[in-house]
Amino acid sequence: MEEIEFKIQDIFEILKRQWKLIGAIAAGVSIIAALVSFFVITPIYQVDSKVFIGKEENSIKDYDNNDVQMYQKLLKTYSEVIKTKDLIQSAISKNNLDITSEEVIKNLKITPMTDTQILEISYENKDKTLAKEVLVVVIDEFMRESKEIIPNGNVQVIESAELPQNPISPNKGTNIAIAFLVGIMIGVSIAFLREYVDDTLKTKEQTEKVMELPVIGMIPCEEKN
């Protein structure tokens, strides 16, 4: 039998015939994604804080544009100071936190905000209470040690860490939406595969092409009510 090529109208006919299969697969994949997102994947919480890096308070009256530029350039230095293993270990040891410095460093993110003297500090953990405690003690230890490293520097917390209410991952809505689209793609692929391996003739045109004979009559299919 010759290979039957799909035309545009054939594609719509296939989708029309196989819509239940496509819908069932899309729904099934979406349900699996929902179950995994809600009951399998452990939620991750993120705590954020912001600190201002500037000149010590008793020298603020002499603050000029050169000072601003200098402290902006120093943000990278301060960023590296925060993530030093000794600083992190000192912070968690003083506060008897049940966590390792390696784990803290791995999940600690320092972001210098462009053209400002502000550092955004974020920390992620499965335990939202522990996440806040870790970030608070790390920032406190950083503020203490930064004064020893750069004596005339002034580090101030301008946005305190707060206990997060919602996890940053998994993003349940996004996961389900992506799963639904993937399910549709899988369903469409299976539908076309079924049509490809099905060698029965479904249309007058297919019959004429394969048999090389004209169709002189058709028996209508009466739909059941």
C-alpha positions as CSV (number, residue, x, y, z in Angstrom):
1,M,0.0,0.0,0.0
2,E,1.3,3.4,-0.9
3,E,2.2,5.8,1.9
4,I,-0.7,8.1,2.5
5,E,0.3,11.8,2.8
6,F,-1.4,14.0,5.3
7,K,-3.1,17.2,4.0
8,I,-4.2,20.2,6.0
9,Q,-7.8,19.0,6.1
10,D,-6.6,15.5,7.0
11,I,-4.7,16.9,10.0
12,F,-7.9,18.6,11.3
13,E,-9.8,15.4,10.7
14,I,-7.3,13.4,12.7
15,L,-7.4,15.9,15.6
16,K,-11.2,15.8,15.5
17,R,-11.3,12.0,15.6
18,Q,-8.6,11.7,18.3
19,W,-9.5,14.6,20.5
20,K,-10.6,12.4,23.4
21,L,-7.3,10.6,23.3
22,I,-5.4,13.9,23.2
23,G,-7.5,15.4,26.0
24,A,-7.1,12.3,28.2
25,I,-3.3,12.3,27.8
26,A,-3.1,16.1,28.5
27,A,-5.3,15.7,31.6
28,G,-3.3,12.7,32.8
29,V,0.1,14.4,32.5
30,S,-1.3,17.5,34.2
31,I,-2.7,15.5,37.1
32,I,0.7,13.8,37.6
33,A,2.4,17.2,37.5
34,A,0.0,18.5,40.1
35,L,0.5,15.5,42.4
36,V,4.3,15.8,42.2
37,S,4.2,19.6,42.7
38,F,1.9,19.4,45.7
39,F,2.9,16.2,47.5
40,V,6.4,15.1,46.3
41,I,8.6,18.1,45.7
42,T,9.8,19.7,48.9
43,P,9.0,23.5,49.0
44,I,12.0,25.9,49.1
45,Y,11.7,29.2,50.9
46,Q,13.7,32.4,50.2
47,V,14.4,35.1,52.7
48,D,15.7,38.5,51.5
49,S,17.4,41.5,53.1
50,K,19.1,44.6,51.9
51,V,22.1,46.5,53.4
52,F,23.5,49.9,52.6
53,I,27.3,50.2,52.3
54,G,28.6,53.7,52.9
55,K,30.8,56.0,55.0
56,E,30.9,55.9,58.7
57,E,28.3,58.2,60.4
58,N,30.8,60.8,61.9
59,S,32.2,61.4,58.4
60,I,28.9,61.7,56.6
61,K,29.2,65.5,56.3
62,D,32.3,65.1,54.1
63,Y,30.5,62.6,51.8
64,D,31.1,63.5,48.1
65,N,30.7,61.9,44.7
66,N,34.1,60.2,44.9
67,D,33.0,58.5,48.1
68,V,29.8,57.3,46.4
69,Q,31.8,55.8,43.5
70,M,34.4,54.3,45.8
71,Y,31.7,52.4,47.9
72,Q,29.9,51.3,44.7
73,K,33.2,49.7,43.6
74,L,33.6,48.2,47.0
75,L,30.3,46.3,46.8
76,K,32.0,43.4,45.1
77,T,34.6,43.2,47.9
78,Y,31.8,43.3,50.5
79,S,30.0,40.6,48.6
80,E,33.0,38.3,48.8
81,V,33.5,39.0,52.5
82,I,29.9,37.9,53.3
83,K,30.5,34.5,51.6
84,T,33.8,33.6,53.4
85,K,33.7,30.3,55.1
86,D,35.2,31.7,58.4
87,L,32.5,34.4,58.6
88,I,29.7,31.9,58.0
89,Q,31.1,29.4,60.4
90,S,31.5,32.0,63.1
91,A,27.9,33.2,62.6
92,I,26.3,29.7,62.9
93,S,28.6,28.6,65.8
94,K,27.8,31.6,67.9
95,N,24.1,31.0,67.5
96,N,24.2,27.2,67.7
97,L,22.4,26.7,64.4
98,D,22.2,23.1,63.1
99,I,23.6,23.7,59.7
100,T,27.0,23.6,58.0
101,S,28.8,26.5,56.5
102,E,29.0,24.7,53.2
103,E,25.3,24.5,53.0
104,V,24.8,28.1,53.9
105,I,27.4,29.3,51.3
106,K,25.7,27.1,48.6
107,N,22.3,28.7,49.1
108,L,23.4,32.3,49.9
109,K,23.1,34.8,47.1
110,I,24.7,38.3,47.2
111,T,23.6,40.8,44.5
112,P,25.1,44.3,44.2
113,M,22.3,46.5,43.0
114,T,23.5,48.4,39.9
115,D,24.6,52.1,40.4
116,T,23.7,52.0,44.1
117,Q,25.5,51.3,47.4
118,I,23.0,48.5,48.3
119,L,23.6,44.8,48.6
120,E,20.7,42.5,48.3
121,I,21.3,39.3,50.3
122,S,19.1,36.2,49.9
123,Y,19.1,32.8,51.4
124,E,17.1,29.7,50.5
125,N,16.2,26.7,52.7
126,K,13.5,24.1,53.1
127,D,12.8,25.4,56.6
128,K,11.6,29.0,56.4
129,T,12.2,29.7,60.1
130,L,15.8,28.4,59.8
131,A,16.2,30.4,56.6
132,K,15.4,33.7,58.4
133,E,17.6,32.8,61.4
134,V,20.6,32.0,59.1
135,L,20.3,35.2,57.1
136,V,19.9,37.4,60.2
137,V,23.0,35.9,62.0
138,V,25.1,36.0,58.8
139,I,24.3,39.7,58.3
140,D,25.0,40.5,61.9
141,E,28.4,38.8,61.7
142,F,29.1,40.5,58.4
143,M,28.4,43.9,59.9
144,R,30.7,43.2,62.8
145,E,33.6,41.9,60.7
146,S,33.2,44.5,58.0
147,K,34.1,47.3,60.5
148,E,37.4,45.5,61.2
149,I,38.2,45.0,57.5
150,I,37.2,48.5,56.4
151,P,37.3,50.7,59.5
152,N,35.7,53.8,58.0
153,G,32.9,51.8,56.3
154,N,29.3,51.9,57.5
155,V,27.0,48.9,57.0
156,Q,23.3,49.4,57.7
157,V,20.3,47.1,57.3
158,I,17.7,49.0,55.3
159,E,15.4,46.1,54.7
160,S,15.1,43.5,57.4
161,A,14.7,39.8,56.8
162,E,11.1,38.6,57.2
163,L,9.6,35.1,57.5
164,P,8.4,34.1,54.0
165,Q,4.8,33.1,53.6
166,N,5.0,31.3,50.3
167,P,7.7,29.1,48.8
168,I,9.6,30.2,45.7
169,S,9.6,26.6,44.3
170,P,8.0,24.5,43.1
171,N,5.9,26.9,41.0
172,K,2.8,24.7,41.0
173,G,0.8,26.8,38.4
174,T,3.7,26.9,35.9
175,N,4.5,23.2,36.4
176,I,0.9,22.2,35.7
177,A,0.6,24.6,32.6
178,I,3.8,23.2,31.2
179,A,2.7,19.6,31.8
180,F,-0.6,20.3,30.1
181,L,1.2,21.6,27.0
182,V,3.6,18.6,27.0
183,G,0.6,16.3,27.4
184,I,-1.1,17.9,24.3
185,M,2.1,17.4,22.3
186,I,2.4,13.8,23.4
187,G,-1.3,13.2,22.7
188,V,-1.0,14.7,19.2
189,S,2.1,12.6,18.5
190,I,0.3,9.4,19.5
191,A,-2.8,10.4,17.5
192,F,-0.7,10.8,14.3
193,L,1.2,7.6,15.1
194,R,-2.0,5.7,15.4
195,E,-3.2,7.2,12.1
196,Y,0.1,6.3,10.4
197,V,0.0,2.6,11.4
198,D,-3.7,2.3,10.7
199,D,-4.0,1.1,7.1
200,T,-7.8,1.3,6.9
201,L,-9.3,3.6,4.3
202,K,-11.3,6.4,5.8
203,T,-12.1,8.8,2.9
204,K,-13.3,8.6,-0.7
205,E,-10.0,10.3,-1.8
206,Q,-7.9,7.7,0.0
207,T,-9.8,4.8,-1.6
208,E,-9.5,6.2,-5.1
209,K,-5.8,6.8,-4.7
210,V,-5.0,3.4,-3.4
211,M,-7.4,1.4,-5.6
212,E,-6.8,3.5,-8.7
213,L,-10.5,3.2,-9.4
214,P,-13.3,5.8,-9.1
215,V,-15.8,5.5,-6.2
216,I,-19.3,5.1,-7.7
217,G,-21.2,5.0,-4.5
218,M,-21.0,5.6,-0.7
219,I,-23.0,4.1,2.1
220,P,-23.8,6.8,4.7
221,C,-23.0,6.2,8.3
222,E,-26.0,7.0,10.4
223,E,-25.1,8.5,13.8
224,K,-26.7,7.1,16.8
225,N,-28.8,9.5,19.0
